[in-house]
Every structure is written in C-alpha cells, then in structure tokens.
C-alpha cells in the first residue's frame, strides 16, 4: 500500500486508491472518524516531501 501512496504523490490517484478514498468518505463518520479521508490526503502530501 505504501508503494501505491508513493506513486500517487506525483501522479493522479489510481482507481484502487480512489475507491478507498470514497470508502473513507462514506464510512469514516459512521465509525466516528470524520476526518480520516483528509488524513489520507495529508499522508500523500507528506510523501511528496519525503520522496522528493
């Protein structure tokens, strides 16, 4: 999964990650984790600085 996230740091998200992001948006609030989708985006942004 880390390789997929590192790839998405510099390229558009692939379908697997888009579906996972959609899942987080839909089910995050149900699990009382309302901002978990934003955490994923933040982690991808952090990878840009680590890889680059």
C-alpha positions in Angstrom: 0.0 0.0 0.0 2.9 2.3 0.7 4.1 2.0 -2.9 0.6 3.0 -4.2 0.6 6.0 -2.0 4.2 7.0 -3.0 3.2 6.7 -6.7 0.2 8.9 -6.1 2.4 11.6 -4.5 3.5 12.7 -8.0 0.8 11.1 -10.3 -3.0 11.2 -10.2 -4.7 8.6 -7.9 -5.3 5.2 -9.4 -8.7 3.6 -9.2 -7.9 1.5 -6.2 -6.9 4.5 -4.1 -9.9 6.5 -5.4 -12.3 3.7 -4.3 -10.5 3.5 -0.9 -10.8 7.3 -0.6 -14.5 7.1 -1.4 -14.9 4.4 1.2 -13.3 6.6 3.8 -15.6 9.5 2.9 -18.7 7.3 3.2 -17.8 5.2 6.2 -15.5 7.4 8.3 -18.3 9.3 10.0 -20.1 6.1 10.8 -17.0 4.9 12.7 -16.6 8.3 14.5 -13.6 9.1 12.3 -14.9 12.0 10.4 -11.6 13.3 9.1 -9.9 10.1 8.1 -10.3 10.9 4.4 -8.4 14.1 5.0 -5.7 12.2 6.8 -5.1 10.1 3.7 -4.6 13.2 1.6 -2.3 14.7 4.2 -0.2 11.5 4.2 0.1 11.6 0.4 1.3 15.3 0.7 3.9 14.3 3.3 5.2 11.6 1.0 5.8 14.2 -1.6 8.3 15.9 0.6 9.9 12.6 1.8 10.3 11.1 -1.7 11.2 14.4 -3.4 
